[in-house]
């Protein structure tokens, strides 16, 4: 089975079909890709179910943002790994949903722990958008070293201090994180900062970069130098269709081939070369505050 739908609350998770059977059927060292949506989706709200949208192999075409993540990752093809569409209740006011994301991260950690208990050879990867980034990073505090191989954050809605805490814990040992950002998301970063209290007035969203941490790679897809590095590595992308877009880090043509290879590095692993060639994020125009003190998740 190419795709299994999983739903999580702050107290646990459940799968629509038996997950163990799908895991046992995988070849040794196969990738398992957990795909996490962001704000406004919910499996329990009619018309907002992510399993009928971005987490579906055949999403409803009524929404222009309904691009199938599992299909673009080619999880529907023979020999592919297993995709897990990870749904959670991300509706309500933004501060409430942002707080809930920490508890959902604990449930995600429980899912990953169950996968590793059954098949410790499998490589667990995460693809997360928006507040799904908070869920993914929160899970690092509740898993053991090496439980998660790679995390791709797309326009992540999280603060640097929380990300620093996640990267300082044992669950971050051996993990590789690719933080995909763009200036098209600047308005949504500002709304996140206005709506979700920062741990410190000197804190900033992860769009401002965290490249000083081992295992963390910032990829700015609005940066000409970064785009040139991607093109030279075989991942040309099209220019943005608009100046403001919260979803461009998965809608932009050319990015999914990169995510596909990052989630299955056994075929081709572009990350070492990218990490060596990508420019570091420039300081904020307004002058970035010093790195914030670590604060608990």
C-alpha positions in Angstrom: 0.0 0.0 0.0 1.5 3.4 -1.0 -0.5 5.5 1.4 -2.0 5.1 4.9 -4.1 7.8 6.5 -3.3 8.5 10.2 -5.2 10.9 12.5 -3.8 12.2 15.8 -5.1 14.0 18.8 -3.1 15.3 21.8 -3.6 11.9 23.5 -2.7 9.5 20.7 -3.1 8.4 17.1 -5.0 5.9 15.0 -4.8 4.7 11.4 -7.6 4.2 8.9 -6.2 0.8 7.8 -3.9 -1.6 9.8 -0.5 0.2 9.8 1.5 -2.9 10.9 0.6 -4.8 7.8 1.9 -2.0 5.5 5.1 -1.7 7.5 5.8 -5.4 7.5 5.4 -5.5 3.7 8.1 -2.9 3.1 11.6 -4.0 1.9 14.5 -3.5 4.3 15.6 0.1 4.8 12.7 1.5 2.9 11.6 5.1 3.5 8.5 6.0 5.4 7.4 9.5 4.7 5.1 11.2 7.2 3.3 14.2 5.6 2.0 16.8 8.0 -0.4 19.6 7.0 -0.7 23.0 8.7 -3.4 25.5 9.8 -7.1 25.2 9.0 -7.2 21.5 8.0 -9.0 18.9 10.1 -10.0 15.3 9.4 -13.1 15.8 11.5 -14.5 18.8 9.6 -16.4 18.3 6.4 -14.8 20.0 3.5 -11.5 20.5 5.4 -10.2 17.0 5.5 -6.5 16.9 4.5 -6.9 13.2 3.4 -9.2 14.5 0.6 -6.8 17.3 -0.2 -3.0 17.5 -0.2 -2.6 14.2 1.6 -4.6 12.3 -1.0 -3.4 10.6 -4.1 -6.5 11.9 -5.9 -7.4 15.2 -4.2 -10.6 17.1 -5.0 -10.0 19.6 -7.7 -12.3 22.3 -6.3 -9.3 24.0 -4.6 -6.4 25.4 -6.5 -4.0 24.4 -3.6 -5.0 20.8 -3.8 -1.7 19.4 -5.0 -1.2 15.7 -4.1 1.9 15.4 -1.9 2.1 11.6 -2.1 1.6 11.5 -5.8 4.4 14.1 -6.4 6.6 12.1 -4.1 5.8 9.1 -6.4 4.6 7.0 -3.5 2.0 5.5 -5.8 4.7 3.8 -7.9 5.9 0.2 -7.6 8.8 -0.1 -5.2 8.2 3.2 -3.5 8.2 3.5 0.3 5.2 4.1 2.5 3.5 7.4 2.8 1.6 8.3 6.0 -0.8 11.2 5.7 -0.8 12.7 9.2 -4.1 14.5 10.0 -4.8 16.6 13.1 -7.4 19.2 14.2 -5.7 22.4 13.1 -8.9 24.6 13.2 -9.8 27.3 15.6 -8.1 30.5 16.5 -4.4 30.6 15.6 -3.0 30.8 19.2 -5.1 27.8 20.2 -4.1 25.7 17.3 -0.4 26.7 17.8 -0.6 25.4 21.4 -2.3 22.2 20.3 0.5 21.5 17.9 2.9 20.7 20.8 0.6 18.0 22.0 0.2 16.7 18.5 4.0 16.5 18.3 4.0 14.1 21.3 1.5 11.9 19.5 3.6 12.0 16.3 6.5 10.8 18.5 4.4 7.9 19.7 3.6 7.0 16.1 7.3 7.1 15.1 8.2 5.1 18.2 5.7 2.4 17.2 7.1 2.3 13.7 10.7 1.9 15.0 9.6 -0.8 17.4 8.2 -2.9 14.6 10.7 -2.0 11.9 13.8 -0.4 13.3 15.5 -0.6 9.9 13.1 1.8 8.2 14.1 5.4 7.5 11.5 7.8 8.8 11.3 11.1 7.0 8.9 14.0 7.6 7.5 16.6 5.1 5.7 19.4 7.0 4.1 22.7 6.0 3.3 25.7 8.1 2.3 24.7 11.7 3.1 21.2 10.8 6.7 22.3 11.3 5.9 22.9 15.0 4.4 19.4 15.2 7.5 17.9 13.6 10.0 19.8 15.7 8.0 19.1 18.9 8.2 15.4 18.2 12.0 15.5 18.4 11.8 16.0 22.2 10.0 12.7 22.6 11.9 10.3 20.4 15.3 8.6 20.7 18.4 9.3 18.7 18.2 8.3 15.1 14.4 7.8 15.2 13.9 10.4 12.5 16.2 10.6 9.5 15.2 13.8 7.7 12.6 16.6 8.2 11.7 19.0 5.4 10.0 22.1 6.7 8.0 24.1 4.1 7.2 27.7 5.1 7.4 26.5 8.7 5.4 28.4 11.4 7.7 28.1 14.4 10.1 30.2 16.4 13.9 29.9 16.4 14.1 29.3 20.1 11.8 26.3 20.0 13.7 25.0 17.0 17.0 25.4 18.9 15.5 23.5 21.9 14.5 20.7 19.5 17.9 20.6 18.0 19.6 20.4 21.4 17.7 17.3 22.5 18.7 13.6 22.0 16.0 13.1 19.3 17.9 15.5 17.1 21.1 13.3 17.0 21.5 12.1 13.5 18.5 14.1 12.1 18.9 16.3 9.1 16.5 19.2 8.7 16.0 21.2 5.5 14.2 24.5 6.2 12.6 25.7 3.0 11.7 29.4 3.1 10.8 32.3 0.8 10.0 36.0 0.9 6.6 35.1 -0.6 5.7 33.9 2.9 6.8 37.1 4.7 3.2 38.3 5.3 2.3 35.0 6.9 5.4 35.1 9.1 4.3 38.5 10.3 0.8 37.2 11.0 2.3 34.2 12.9 4.4 36.6 15.0 1.4 38.8 15.7 -1.0 35.9 16.5 1.3 33.5 18.4 3.3 34.9 21.3 7.0 34.6 20.8 9.0 33.1 23.8 11.0 36.3 23.8 10.7 39.7 22.2 14.1 39.0 20.6 12.9 35.8 18.9 12.0 35.4 15.3 10.4 32.7 13.1 12.6 30.1 11.6 12.4 31.8 8.2 15.2 34.0 9.5 17.4 30.9 9.5 19.2 28.6 11.9 22.2 27.5 9.8 24.6 27.5 12.7 23.3 24.2 14.0 24.8 20.9 12.8 22.2 19.0 10.7 20.2 22.1 9.9 20.2 23.5 6.3 18.4 26.7 5.3 17.1 26.7 1.7 15.8 30.1 0.6 13.9 29.6 -2.7 13.6 33.3 -3.3 17.4 33.7 -3.3 19.0 33.8 -6.9 22.1 32.1 -5.6 20.2 29.3 -4.0 18.1 28.8 -7.1 21.3 28.6 -9.2 22.7 26.0 -6.8 19.5 24.0 -7.2 19.5 24.3 -11.0 23.1 23.1 -11.2 22.2 20.1 -9.0 19.5 19.2 -11.5 16.5 20.9 -9.8 15.5 23.9 -11.8 12.4 25.8 -10.5 10.0 28.2 -12.1 9.8 31.8 -10.9 7.0 32.5 -8.3 3.6 33.2 -9.7 2.8 35.9 -7.0 4.7 38.0 -4.5 2.5 36.7 -1.6 1.9 33.0 -1.1 1.9 30.7 1.9 1.9 27.6 -0.2 4.6 28.3 -2.8 7.1 26.0 -1.1 5.1 23.1 -2.4 3.2 24.6 -5.3 6.3 26.0 -7.0 7.1 23.7 -10.0 10.5 22.1 -9.6 10.6 21.7 -5.8 8.9 18.3 -5.5 11.7 16.5 -7.4 14.1 17.8 -4.7 11.8 16.7 -1.9 11.4 13.3 -3.5 15.1 12.7 -3.6 15.6 14.1 -0.1 12.9 11.6 1.1 14.6 8.6 -0.6 18.3 9.3 -0.6 19.1 5.7 -1.5 18.5 6.7 -5.1 20.2 10.0 -5.1 21.1 12.2 -2.2 21.5 15.9 -3.1 21.8 17.2 0.5 25.6 17.0 1.0 26.3 19.0 -2.1 23.6 21.5 -1.4 24.7 22.0 2.2 28.2 22.8 0.9 27.1 25.2 -1.8 24.0 27.0 -0.5 24.5 30.6 0.8 23.6 31.4 4.4 20.6 33.5 5.1 21.3 37.3 5.1 20.5 39.2 8.3 17.1 40.8 8.5 16.9 44.3 6.9 15.7 45.7 10.2 18.7 44.2 12.0 18.2 40.8 13.5 18.3 40.4 17.3 20.9 38.1 18.8 20.0 34.4 19.0 17.4 34.0 21.8 17.9 31.9 24.9 16.7 28.4 24.7 13.2 27.9 26.1 11.4 24.7 26.9 8.9 23.1 24.5 
